[in-house]
Amino acid sequence: MVAAWAIAIAYLLAARGVRNFFPLSVFDMYQGRSPDVASRVLVVIDASGEAAEITAFDAFSCAPAWPKLDDVRHCAHHDQGRVEYVARDLQVHFDAHVTSDASGMEGARLVWRTWKLEDRPGPPAIDDCEIAVCRVRRRAP
């Protein structure tokens, strides 16, 4: 009986020290507060102001010619709301679709869009930071 209590107490102390030791876990992911900012790179069509994902386009001709989509140090909130693997995947798509063929292209901007997720009614406030000025062609449906 004493051995059983000693094992139980040792287990509880170990679980508390490790903080996540099944079946006694503290689930830290539910204790923190979510960020107030979300960000990602988008294509904004100049004529309409419409924003779309980079993957909706199959041709890019930009200035600068090869912008780095994860280089947003000049933008507000550049250190918040960023998901590295998403920027990396978008860069791969962009790099594979750079072209000099201007047929069917329209004016656009690549922007770092930041949504400020404030506790207030209405849609979140947005802030666009320009990465490059481009001509783009939509992917065929």
Secondary structure, DSSP 8 states (H G I E B T S, - for coil): -HHHHHHHHHHHHHHHHHSEETTEE--GGGTS---SEEEEEEEEETTT--EE-GGGEEEEEEESSS--TT--TTSTTTTSS--HHHHHHHHHHHHHTB-S--TT-EEEEEEEEEEE--SSSSS-EEEEEEEEEEEEEE---
